[in-house]
Amino acid sequence: MRPDERDLDDEIRGHLALAIQERVERGEDPDAARRAALAEFGYVGATRESMRRVWTSRWWEAAGALARDLRLAARALARVRGLAATVVVTLAFGIGANAAIFSVVRAVLLEPLVNRDESRLLYIRQQAPGAGTDNLTFSVPEIGDLRTRVTTIGAFGEFSTVEFALVGLGPEPRLVKAGVVNGSFFDVMGLRPHLGRLLGPADDGAEADGAAVLTYRFWTALGGDPSVVGRTIRLGPRAATVVGVLEPSVPYPDDTEIIANIVTSPHHLGATMVTMRTHRMTELFGRLAPGASLEAARAEIAAAHAAMMRAHPEAYPQSAQTAVRVTTLRDQLAAPARPVLLVLLAAAAVVFVIACSNVANLILARSVGREGELAVRAALGAGPGALRRTLLAESLLLCGAGAAVGVLLAQPFAALVARYAARFSVRAFDVTVDASVLWVGGALAAAAAILLAYIPRLPSPSAPAGLGLASGSLRVTPSTNRRLRVFAATQVALTFVLLSGAGMLVATLLTLHAAATGYNLRQVLAVDIPPAATGLAGSTVADFYDQATARIRALPGVEDAAVGSFVPWRDAGTFGAGVSFAVEGRQAADGEENPRARLRLAGPRYFGVVGVPLVAGREFTSDDREASEPVVIVSQSVAARLFPNGEALNRRMWWTEEYFGKPLPRRIVGVAADADDEALVGRPAMTIYMPVRQVGFGGRLFVRAAGDPYALVPAVTRVIRELAADQPVERAATLADIRAEVLSPDRLNAAVFSGFAAVALVIAVVGVAGVLAFSASARTREFGVRLAVGSAPRQVLFRVLGEGLAIAASGIAAGAAGGYALTRAASWLVADVAVPGALPVATATGLLIAAAVAASLIPAARAARIDVMQALRSE
């Protein structure tokens, strides 16, 4: 590159200073020395111009040499279009996969948040591993205690997820997921409005007017109308004014559509929410006070939490192992996705290494074939630098073309990886492919080009081995042959690792698909109809359910209908780890805590509709009302554990949680078969069902269809709207499709890693076939001699096949050892890292052996059909 004027002047001044210093050291006067040095140096302007011409000449000479090498490389590659295309496509897959995954990694792990001073923004959570929950959230009394005791946090932001029936934005009522927040939430989060304003202290408290902020994603989905600010809407029973639109930001802790103040949620103003310490449903954020550090905040919050637990031991059972954790929001967002993305990045790197190994094989084989040409050039005076520059020019053209195609492939790759990563981090929702992939693609292409340019051995005209000037045939040296086989075995080893991992994921997916569920999956339609979102409550809700199910049962094509509180699998985790209870006649041992069970609500005929059989007793009926005897139905697991002698019916149980107030005995009227509505692979589940009529809440409608369940959706919607015009009817789906939707992450797991493995397998097959084809063509004379002295063609065939199997076997052995060591090392960093079982490993081995045989057949058959006389004349 041409130096600027400053660099040139600095160099001239340096030469003059050195000349003056030498004269002064010889005893000359400094002024005289300066004049003499200037006279000796000559006219500075002319010197500057002369040096500039030299530099420019050198630059143009180098540029011309590079252009000449690239033209020669282009002409050389044009004669081997098949090889060039194979190299470009192979590198494109490797570079494209890495560029795509880098885009996701950068967006999820490296990009800064839009939140002001994000390093001071904290996420605070309670954990109860003993109760099976990683996030216990907080209750209002707990937050009050922290606010009183903690000084390192300048302000706390509270966030609860609530579903509202939204009326006023769009032609029909819709169910929206909303965040109910306190007045300091947006200031703590450091977010700004895109339109209007955000909620503040004036919007806090029970006397404030209802106010709501639309998230940017929801606002754009509605059409991005600026006039929405100031519009009055209804959230459930309460009116609210849209005061602003939030700037684009990470949707955490939930992907909500609206963020509203507390007064919009009647539940948040009730005594249960305000006073009950165990009524936990609030996520908590904090902003460090000026001068406070993260370590100091962690220590102070831990001390305050320990004091809370000592003051209220009834709210923190020892078996729950309740603890508090404080992290920065950035770490909280990145932590779940980091191990997965690093695994994906490693998988992409493996594919890139396999691709480079395969390309190195091709380039090495080609360099052996053209060693005569290079030897002639060396004999005519071309030095090692010029020869290596020729190889580098070809590599740059091939790798540059591969990078260009890879960058084009990065867009769909990134979309697939982002969809996969969104399971672990909400930041993946907004992944975009930008100019950074050009830098990634360029860097990988440059690395590959340099590697490929320095793999071939440069020929020497005086060397006894290889192809000299007097040789006219192809002869592979032992070192070249070893390198070819090492590259091929490396591809097989890395492919084995990917195939084994993908096989394990596929086996897991097949197990999940085949697992029995205990439900009627195909004919049962589940619909969300939460009346509480519209403000209905108490007996009004029960009447609504009775009328709705009665009318729906009368629809053509409907076999039966019932109401429940929980859609299997879709609502998993909604109600935590279960509720503690006690039963009559069973005395807990000293220190033993009450058992816990999942609480579900069910209406009349529920078990018959969803296909869960009753083992004993009866279903709920319309007579199980609020004023009648409290009753429950228990699962077989509850009956077997607490009533091993089969005496569960007519025994009584009661809830022991503070939430239920004074213990109320409830008679067991039925025992239902175990049906795990949370785990995809069912296991015995402690579940207790209560009648909807006695609780006044359900929210989920189940319809058993005689034919196509989806054909009933318009009629069911019409019935619901006739009873409650503002009632949303949402997410209608069969239980089979709901389970399939929940399984989609596992399918995506299997698809992503199987895709990597398939690409690697194809590349490995090409690599093994290339090595054997090249080796067979180089050994034409050897095979001819073997055939001439009596070897049968099948012996030559089996010999080449054996070489292919040997490459595969060595690669599989190396892959098995390396994969096991990698798994053991990864288990120190990532929890739940599993070693593939015997079936995935055997499948991967069988696939690679079959692939090696297939790759070996063509070169082996060609070697077996060699014409003996022609082979003997080949020298």
N, C-alpha and C positions, 0 to 999 in steps of 0.2 A: 504494500500500500504506500502511496506517495506521502512522505513526511511533510508536515506543515512548515511554514516559514520560521516559526519559533524554534522548532527542533534543529533546523538547518543553521540558524544563527547561533544557537547554543553550541553546536559542534564547531563552528568556525571560531567562536570566542574561546573555546577550550583549546584549540590548536594554538591560537595566538598566546594565550596565557602560559602554555607549556613552553613555547619558544622564548618568551620574555623571562620566565623563571630560570631557564637554563643559562641565559646570558648574565642575569644578575648574580647567579651562583658562581659565575666565572669572574666576577668583580666589576662588571660594567655598571655605569650609572643607570638607574631605572628608566629615566626619560630616554637616554640614548639607546638603552636596550629595547624599549618599545618601538622607537623609530626604526631601528635596524631590523627588528622582527617584522614590522609592517612592510619594510622595503623588500625583505626576503620573501615574505608571503605573497606579495603582489596585490593587485586591485581586488578588494574584497567582493565587490559586485560581480566581477568576472568569475571569481572563484565560486561564488554562490551559484551562478548560472551554470558553470561547468559541472559542479557536483549534482545540481538538479538534473542535468542531462544524463549523467551517469546513472543516477537512481531511476530516472524514467526509463532509460534504456534497459536496465536490469528488470524493471517491473514488466515492461512490454515483452521482454525476452521470456520471462517466466510465464506470463499469461499466454504468449504464443505457444510455448512448449506444452502447457496444459491443454490448450485448445487442440493442438495437433494430436496429443495423446487421446483426447476424448473422441476426435474424429476417427482415429485408427481403431479405438475400442468399439465405436458404433459400427464400423464396417466389419470388424471381427465378429461381433455379436449377431450381426445380420445374417451371417453364414450358419449360425446355430440357433435359429429362432425357437426351436422346441425347448432347448436347454434354457434360453433366456426367459421364455414364458414361464417355465416351471419355477425358476429361481424367483421371478417377480411375484408370482402368485403365492409361493411358499412364504416369502418374506412379508408379503402384504398381510397374511393372516396373523403372523407373529407380531408385526408392528401395529396393526389395527387393534388387536386385542389389548396390547399394552397401552396404547394411546387412549382407548376407551376407558379402561379401568383407571388409568391415571386421572382422567377427567372426573370420574366419580370420587376417587380418593381425594383429589384437590378440593372438590366442592364440599365433601362431607367432613374431612379432617383438617384441611389447611385454610380454607377461606375464612376470613374474619366475619363475625356476626355484624348485623347492622345495629345492634344494641349499643347504646352509648357506654363507654368504659366497660366493655364486656368482661375484662379481667376482674372487675370488682362485683360482678353479678353472680350470686350464689344460688344454688338449688339445695334445699334442705328437705330431707325425707326421713321418716321412721321406717325401720325394717323389723320384721318379726319372723326370722327364718324358722323358728320352732313352730309357728302357726302356718307355715307354708306361704308367706307373702313377702315379697321383696320391697313392696311399697305400701306401708300401712296408712299413708297420708296423715292428716292432723285433724283434731277437733277444735272448735272455737275456744274452749277453756285451755287447751294445750297451747294454742297460739298466744292467748292472753298471758299465760305464764312466761313464755319465751320473751314476749314483748316487754314484760316487766323486769325480767332478770338479766337480759342480754344488752350490753352497751356497745359491743363492737359492730352491731348491725344498725345502720342509720335508719332504715325503714324496712318493713316487711310487705311483701305483695302476696295476696291470697287469691287462689283460683280454684273454683269448683266446677266440674262438668255437669251440665243439666240439659235435658231435652225439653224444648218448648214447641208448642204448635204456633207457627208463625203465620199471621194473617196481615196482609197489607203490602207484601212484596211479591207480586205475581198473581195470576188469576185464581189459583187454588191455595188452600191452606197446605202447609208443608211442615214436616217435622225437621227441626234444625238442632244441631248440637251447639250449645252455647257455653261460654265461660262466664260464670258469675264471679265478679271480682270486687275487691274493696277499692276505696278511693285512691290509694297510693300505688296500686298495681302498675300502672303504665309508667309512673315516675321511677319506680324501682327497676322495671324492665328496661328503662332507657330507650323507649320507642317514641316515634313521632307520628303525627297524622299525615296521611296523604291528602285528605280533604277534611275540612271542618276542624273539630277538636277531639281530644280523647277524654276519658273520664278522669275526674280529679276529686279532691277532698269535698268539694261542694256537692258531689253526686253520692256521697256516702250517707249511710244511716237510713232508718225506717221512714223518716219524714221527707226524704228527697223525692223528686219526680223521677219516673222511670226514664232511663237513658240507655242507649245502646250504640255500639260501634261495630261497623261491618268489617270483617277481615278483607284484605285486598283480593284474595282469591275468590271469595264469595261475591264481592262487589263486581268483579269482572265477569263472573258467571252470570250475573243478573243483567249484564249489558254495559256496565261501567257508566251509568247515568249519574252525572254530578248533582242533579236535582234531588237525589235521594236524601241528601243531608237536609234535615229539618222535617222529614216526613214522619207522621205518626203511624206506628204499627202496633200490633197486639202480640205479646209474648204470653201464651197461655191466657190466664184471666186478666193480666195487667197490660195497660197501655204504656208505651215507651216511645220516646222520640229518638230518631237516628241523628246523633250529634256529629258523626264523623266516619271516616274510612281510614283504617290503619294502614301504615306503609307496608310494603312487602317485607315479610319477616318470617323467621322459622316458627311454624305453628307448634308451640310446646307449652304445656304438657299434653295438649290434645289438639287435633286438627279441627278446630271449631270454626263455625261460620259467623257467629255473632258473639260479641263480648258485651255483657250487660252489667248494670250495677245491682247491688244486693236486693233493692226494693222490688225488683221484677220477679223475684222468686219467693213466694209465700213460705216455702219450706225453710229458707234461710232466716226468716224472721220468727219462726216458731220456737217454743221453749225447748223442744228436743234438740234442735240444732245449736241453740245458744248456750244451753246449760249442761248437756250430757257429754262427759269427757270421752266416752267410748264411741260417740257418733262421729266417726272420722270420714270426711269426704273432701278435704281441702288440701290442695297442693300449696307448698310454701316456698317463696323466693325471698331473698334478702339482698341488700346492697351494703357493702362494707362502709362503715363510718369513716370519715376522714382520719387518716393516720393509722387505721386498724389493718392488720394483716390477716391473711387467710388462716394461718396457724393459730393466731390468737382467737379468731372467731370460732374455729373448730373446738378449741379447748373450752371456751366460755359456754358455747351451746351444749357441749357434752356435759359440763358441770350442771348447767340449768336443767337439762333433761334428767340427769341422775337425781337431782333434788325433787323433780316432779314425780318420778317413779317411787321415791321413798315416801313422799307425802300421800300418794294415792296407789298403794300396792294392789288394790282390787282391780284397777284398770290395766295392770301390766303383769299378767301371770308369768311366773318364772319360766315355765315351759315354752313360752312364746319367744324368749330371748330378745326382747325388744331393745333396740339401739337406735341411735340417731346418726345420720351420715350427712356430711357437708362437702359439696364439691362445687367447682365453678360450673356455670351453665354450659360453657363450651365443652368441658370434659364430660358432663352428663350427656350431652347430645352425641358426642363422638364415641364414648366408651362402648356402647353395645355394638356399634358397627365396625370398630377398629379391627378386632380379630378376624371378622369375616372378610373385610376388604383386604387385609394383609394376606389372607389365604388366597383370595382371588388374584391379588397381585402376584403372589408366588406361582399360582397356576398359569397365569399369563406369561410370567418369566420362563416357566418350564416350556411352554409352547414356543416361545421365542428361541430358547436354547436348542430345542429340537429342530426348529426351522433352520437355525444357523448351522447345526450339525449336518442336516440334509444338504443344504446349499454348499457347505464346505466339502462334502463328499463329491458333489457334482463338479465344483470348481477344481478340486484336487484331481479328479479323474480327467477332466479336460486338460489340466496343465500337463499331466503325464503324456496325453495324446499329442500335445503341441510342443513337447520338449525339444523336438528337432528344430522347429521354427525358432524357439528361443536360443538354442545352441548356435544356430547360424548367425543370429543377431549379435550374440556375445562374441563370436569369432570375428565379426566385422567391426568390433570396437565398442559395442554397447556395454556400458558398465553395469554393475549390480543395481545402482540407483535408477538408471534408465529402464532396466527390465522390470524392477519393482514398481516404477511409476506407471508402466504399461498395465501391469496387473491391477494397480490401484484405480486407474481410470476405468477399466472394465467393471470393477467392483462398485465404484461410485455410480456408474450408469445403472447397473442392476439394482443396487440398494436404493438409489434415488427413485427409480420407478416403483419399486416395492413400497417405499414410504408413501409415495403419492397415492397409490391404490389403497394402502393401509389407512391413510387419513380419511379417504372416502368411506371405508368400511367402519371407521370409528363411530360414526353417528348412530347407525342401528345397533352396534355393539353396546355403546354407552347407554342407549335407551333400555336395552335388556338388563344390563348390570344395574342401572339406577332403579329399575322396578324391583330387582332382587334386593338391593341395599335398602330400599324404603321399608322393608320389614324391620330393620334394625335402627334406622335413623330417619327422622322426618326431614332432615336436610337433603336427602336424596330426591325429594319430590321436585326440587328446582334445579336439577343437574342440567347443564347445557354444555355442548361441545363448542369451544371457542378456539382462539388462535394458539392456545397452549399446546394443543395436539400437534401443531406444526413443529413446535420445538421438540416435543417428545419424539415424533416421527423422524425428524431430522437427526436428533442425537442417536437414536437407535440405528438409523441407516448409516451414519458415520462410523459408529462402533462396529457394525457388521462389515462395512466396506474395508476398514483397516484390518479386521480379523481375516477376512477372506483374501486380502491382498498378500498377507504374510504367511498364509498356510502353505502354498505351493513351494517346493524346493526349486531354487534357481539352478539351471543346468550349467555345467562347465564342459567346454569342448575337450579338455584333457582328462576328464573324469572317466574311469574305466567302467563305472556302473551307469545305469540309465541309458538314455539315448544319446549317443554321440553323433558326430557328423557322418560317420560311415555307416550308421545303422539306419535301416529303413523300416523297421517293424516296431511294434509296441512291446515294451518289456517293463514290467512293474518291479521296482526294487522292493526288498523285504520291508524297509522302513515305510515306504509309501503304502504298501499293502496293509501293514499294521495300523497306520493312521486311518485308512479307509474303514477298516473293521472296527476300530475304536469309536469312530464317529457313528457308525451304524448301531453298535451296541449301546452307545449313549442314548440314541434316540429310542431304542427298545426299552431301556431301563426307565427313562422318564415317562414314556408312554404307559408302562406297566403301573407306575405310581398313580397316574391319572385314571387309568382304567379301573384299578382297584378301588379308588375313592369313589368314582362314579358308580361302580357296581354296588358298593355299600349303600349309596343313596337310593339307587333304583330298588334294591332289595327292601329297604325301609319303606319306600313308597308302596311297593306291592303288598307288604305286610299290612300297611294302614288301609289299603283298599279292600283287602280280604277280611279285615277284622269285623266280627259281628258287633252290632250296635244295640240291638234290643228294640229298635224303633221301626215303624213302617216308613221307609224312606221315600218310596216312589209316589205314593198316592196321597201323602199328607202335605198340604200347603200351609205354610206359616206366614202370618201377616202381623206387622207391628201396628197396634192401635192403642197407644197409651192415653187414656182419657185424662189422666192427671196433667198431661201437657196442655189440655184445653181448660183446665180448672174444675172439671167434674170431681166430686169427692163423695165418700161415704156411701149411703144407700143409693144415691143417684147413679154412682158408678155400677153398683150391683144390678140395678134395674136396666141400665144401658146394656150390660153384658147379657142379661137374660133375654131381652128383646132382640138383640143382635143375633145371638146364636139360634133363637127360635126361628127367626125369619130366614137365616142362611140355611138351616136344615131343610126348609121348604123349597129351596131353589132346585131346579132340575140339574141333575148331575152331581148333587151333594149327597153323600151317604150319612155324614154326621158332622158335627161341629162342636167345639169346646173352647174354653178360655184357659190360659195358663199364664205364668209369669216369666217363663224362661225358654228361649229358643235354643234347642240343643246346639252346642259348639259355637254358635254365633255370639251368644251372650256369655261365653266362658270367662271367668274371672270377674264378672260384674259385681258379685256379692262377697268377694273375699274368700277366706279359707273356711267358712262355715260358722255356725252359731252353737254355743255350748248349751247343753240341756241335761236334765236329770230324769230318772224314772222311779216310779214307786217300787219299793221292795229291793232296791239295790243301794247299798251303802258304800260310798267311796272309801277306799283305804286312806290311811294317813298320808298326806302329801300328794295323793292322787287327784288330778283335776277332772272335772266333768268331761264326758265325751263331747265331740263336736260333730255336727251334721250339716249338710247342705239344706237350706230352707227353700222350698218351692211352693208356689200357690197353684191350685188346680180347681177348675170348675167341674160341674157334673159332666160325666161321660168322657172326661179327659183321657183316662187310661185306655179306653176302648178306641178313641180317635187316633192316638199316636202309636198304638200297637204294643203298649207295655201291659202284659197280663197281670192280673191279680192272683197271688198265690193263696191268699186266704182273705176272708171278710168281704167287704163291699166297697164300691166306689162312693164318692161324694154324690149327694143328691140335692135337689132344690130345697129340701127341708133343712139342710145344714146352713142355717142363717145366723145372723149376728145374735139374735135373741135365743137361739137354741143351744144345746149342749156343745161346748167346744170339742172338736174331734180332729184327728190326724190320721194319715196313712203313712206307714213307714216302709222303707225298702227292706229286702231280705237281709242285707248286711246288718242293719240295725237290729232286726229281730234275732238273727243268729248270734250277735255279739252280746246283747243285753238280756235276751230271753232264750237261752240255749235249749230249754226244754219245750219250746214251741208254745209258750204261753203268752205271746205278745198281744193277741186280741183281748180287748176290754181292759188292758192295763193302762195306766195313766203316765203321762210324761209332762214336763213343763220346761219352758225356756228359762235359762238362768242369766241371760244377758240383761244389763241395765236398760237397754233399749226397749225391752218388753214390759218394763215396769214391774209391778207386783206379780210374782209367779202365779200363773193360771193353769191349773191341771187340765189336760186335754186327753180324752179317751182315744185309744188306738182302735179304729174300726176296720182297718184293712192292712194287708201286707202285699206290697207290689214287688214284682221281679226287679232285680238290679238293672238299671239302665244308666250308664255313665254319660251324662250330657255335656261333659267338659273335655274328657280325654278322647282322642281319636281312636286309640286302642282301649276298649272298655276294660274296666277293672271293677271289683266290688266297691260300690260307692255308698257311704252312709248318707241317706237322704230322707228327709221328713217333709211330707206334703200337708199343707193346710188348705181349707176350702176358701175359694175366692170370696164367697158371700160373707164369711166371717171376718175377713180382713178388709175387703173393699178395694182391692187392687189386683190387677192382672196384667193387662197391657199387651198380651200376645194372643192372637186368634189362630186356632188350628182347625183346618177343614179337610176332611177325608173325602176324596173325589172318587166317583165311579169311573171317570174317564181321564181326560187331560186336565190336571189341576189348574194349569195356567189359563184355561178357557173360562174359569170361574172368576178370575180377578175383577173384570168389569162389573159383574153382578154383585159380588161381595162389596166392592167399593160403593156401588149405588145404595145398597142396604145401609151401610154405615153412615153415609152422608145424609140419607133420609132421616136417620135418628139424631145425628149431630152434624149440622152443616159445616162446622169448622173443624171437624175431626180429621186429622191426617191419616191416610192409609198408606203405609210405607213398606218397602222391602219384601214384597210378596215373593216367596220362593219355596220350592219343595225342600223337604229335609235332605233329600239326596243331593240337590244342588248346593244347599248350604254346607253340607259336609265336603262337597267337592271344592267349594270356594275356600273353606278352611284348609283343605289339603293343597291348595294352589301353591303356597310357598314351598312345600316339599316337592311338588312337581317341578317348580322352577329351580330348586336345588339340583334335582336330578338332571334337568334339561341343560342348565348352565355347565355343570361339570361333565356331563356326557358330551356336550358340544366340544369342550376343550379336548376331551379324550378322543373323540372321533377325528378331530383335526390332527391330533398327534398321531393317531393310528395310521391315517392316510399318509402322513409325511414319513412315518417310520417304514411303512410298506415300500414307498418309493425309494427310501434310502437303502433298504436291504436289497431290493431288486436292482438298484443302480450299482451297488457294490459288486453283486454277483455277476451282473451282466458285463461290467467292466473287467472283472477278474477273469471271467470265462473267455472274453475276447482276447485278453492278453496271454492266455494260456492255450491258444489254438494249437501251437506246435506240440505242447506237452500232451494234450488230449489225443492229437493225431498219433503220436508215438505209442501211447497206451493202447489205442485201438489197433495199431499195426502189429503190436506184439501179442495180441490176443484178448485184450479186455473187451467184455461185451458192452454195447451201448448203455445197457441198463446200469452197469457199474459206474460209468461216467455220470449218468443221470443221478444215481444215488449219491455219488461223491459230491456233486454240486449242491444237491438237496441237503446233504449232511452239513456242508459249510454254512448254508443258510440257517439250519436249525442250531448250529453251534453259536452263531451270532445271536440268535434269539435267546438261547439258553443262558449265555453269559450276560446278556442284557437283563433278562428276567431275574437272575440271581442277584445281580448288582442292584436292580430296582427294588427287590424284596428287602435286601439288607439296608439299602439307603432309605427306603420308605419307612421301615420299622424304626430306624434311628431317628428319622425326622419326626415321626409321630411321638416318640418318647420325648424328644426335645420340645416339641410344640405343646405337650401336655403340661409343661412347666409354665407356659405362658397363657394358654387358653384352656378353660375348663371344658370338660366333657369331650375331649378329643378321643375318638375311638379308633382302635385298630380294626381294619376290615376283617370280616370273618372268613371262614374257609370257603364259602360259596363265592363271594366276590373275587377272592384271590384265585380260586380255581378257574372261574370264568375268564378273568383277565389273562391267566396263563394260557388257557385254551384258545382264546382269541388271537393272542400273539403267536402261538405255535402255528395256528391255521393261517394267519397272515404271512408268517415266514415261509410256510410251504407254498402258499399261493405266489408270493413274491419270487420264490426260487424256481418255480416250474418253467417259466419261459426261458431264462438263461440255461437251466439244466437241460431242457429239451433241445435247445440250440446246440449245446456242447455235445449231446449224445448223437446229433445228426451231422457232425463234422465230417467232411470228405477227407479221407485219410491222405490221398496223394496231394490234394491241394494244401493240407496242413503241413505236410513234410516239405513242400516247396516254398512255404511262407517265409523261410529265412533266405 
